Amino acid sequence: MSNKTFNARNNKAKKGISPVIATVILVAVAVVIAAALAGFSSSLFGTYAGSGSAVTVGVTEVHTDGSGNFVLKNSGTVQDTLVSIQVVGQNAFQVTNGAISANGGTLTVPAAQGDLGTFTAADEGKPVTVKFNMASGSILTISTTLLA
């Protein structure tokens, strides 16, 4: 093989893009993909994070005579409705007019004697679990102690 043929083959083998240009192209592709993912995730989480009801229970009082007082607050952007309150192991107390407006709306629910169940004076101080069933399908569960 002559030197002329060998040099011609080496020149053909060295043709292609330079490593600097390849690096610039790879970085540009990575930036485009990162921007696309960031745009997708921000729109996805922005949609779900800013909407819906966010009801919390502020006051929970359950008395041994089956009465009680409850205060719920909705800090979400959608109205929700309290359907029922149930002390676990007792019958559910159906709530009428349980709508809680959005953006800071509150609902105070008084329960009359016997509405929340039957307890004895010996039950005072014992822990009970109270479930709040919402129209949105969420169930809030709070533990408290029985009061006299």
C-alpha positions in Angstrom: 0.0 0.0 0.0 1.4 3.4 -0.9 1.6 6.4 1.4 -0.8 8.2 -0.9 -3.5 5.6 -0.4 -3.0 5.5 3.4 -3.3 9.2 3.8 -6.4 9.3 1.7 -8.1 6.8 4.0 -7.0 8.7 7.1 -8.5 11.9 5.8 -11.8 10.2 5.0 -11.9 8.6 8.5 -11.4 12.0 10.2 -14.3 13.6 8.5 -17.4 14.4 10.8 -18.5 17.0 13.3 -16.1 18.3 15.8 -16.4 17.4 19.5 -17.2 21.0 20.4 -20.2 21.2 18.0 -21.4 17.8 19.2 -21.3 19.0 22.8 -23.2 22.2 21.9 -25.9 20.1 20.2 -26.3 17.8 23.2 -26.5 20.7 25.6 -29.2 22.4 23.4 -31.2 19.2 23.2 -31.0 18.7 27.0 -32.2 22.3 27.6 -35.1 21.9 25.3 -36.2 18.6 27.0 -35.8 20.2 30.5 -37.9 23.2 29.4 -40.6 21.0 28.1 -40.8 18.9 31.3 -40.8 22.0 33.4 -43.7 23.5 31.5 -45.6 20.3 31.6 -45.1 19.7 35.3 -45.9 23.3 36.3 -49.2 23.3 34.4 -50.0 19.9 35.8 -49.4 20.8 39.4 -50.7 24.3 39.1 -54.1 22.9 37.9 -54.5 20.5 40.8 -52.9 22.5 43.6 -55.1 25.6 43.2 -58.5 23.9 43.1 -60.8 21.9 45.3 -62.1 22.0 48.8 -59.7 22.0 51.8 -61.8 21.4 54.8 -60.3 21.3 58.3 -61.9 20.7 61.7 -61.2 23.5 64.1 -63.3 22.6 67.2 -64.5 19.2 68.2 -66.5 18.7 71.4 -68.3 15.4 72.1 -70.2 15.2 75.4 -71.3 12.2 77.4 -75.0 13.1 76.8 -74.5 12.6 73.1 -74.3 16.3 72.2 -71.5 18.2 70.7 -70.2 21.2 68.9 -68.0 21.3 65.8 -66.5 24.1 63.7 -65.2 23.3 60.2 -63.3 25.6 57.8 -62.9 25.4 54.1 -59.7 27.1 52.8 -60.0 25.7 49.3 -61.5 27.2 46.2 -64.5 25.0 45.9 -67.5 24.8 48.2 -68.1 21.5 50.0 -70.9 20.2 52.2 -70.8 18.3 55.4 -73.2 15.3 55.1 -72.9 13.5 58.4 -70.9 13.3 61.6 -70.3 9.9 63.2 -68.7 8.9 66.5 -67.2 5.5 65.6 -69.3 2.8 67.1 -72.5 5.0 67.1 -75.1 5.9 64.5 -74.3 8.7 62.1 -75.8 12.2 62.7 -77.2 13.6 59.4 -76.4 17.3 59.0 -78.8 19.6 57.3 -77.6 22.9 55.8 -74.0 21.7 55.9 -72.6 23.8 53.1 -69.2 25.3 53.7 -68.4 28.1 51.2 -64.9 28.4 49.6 -62.1 30.7 50.5 -62.3 30.7 54.3 -65.9 29.8 54.8 -66.8 28.2 58.2 -69.6 26.0 59.4 -70.6 25.6 63.0 -72.6 22.5 63.8 -74.3 22.0 67.1 -75.5 18.5 67.9 -78.3 18.1 70.4 -78.4 15.6 73.3 -78.4 12.1 71.9 -77.5 13.1 68.3 -74.0 11.6 68.5 -74.8 8.4 70.4 -75.3 7.0 73.9 -72.6 7.3 76.5 -72.5 7.0 80.2 -70.9 9.3 82.8 -68.2 6.6 83.2 -67.1 7.3 79.6 -66.0 10.8 80.4 -62.3 11.3 79.4 -62.3 8.3 77.2 -61.0 8.7 73.6 -63.4 8.6 70.7 -63.0 8.9 67.0 -65.2 11.3 65.0 -65.7 11.0 61.3 -66.9 13.9 59.1 -68.4 12.7 55.8 -68.2 15.3 53.1 -70.2 15.5 49.9 -67.0 15.6 47.9 -66.3 12.1 49.1 -63.6 13.0 51.6 -63.8 11.7 55.1 -62.1 13.7 57.9 -61.2 11.7 61.0 -60.5 13.4 64.4 -59.7 11.8 67.7 -60.9 13.6 70.8 -62.0 12.8 74.4 -65.5 12.7 75.8 -66.4 15.7 77.9 -69.0 15.9 80.7 
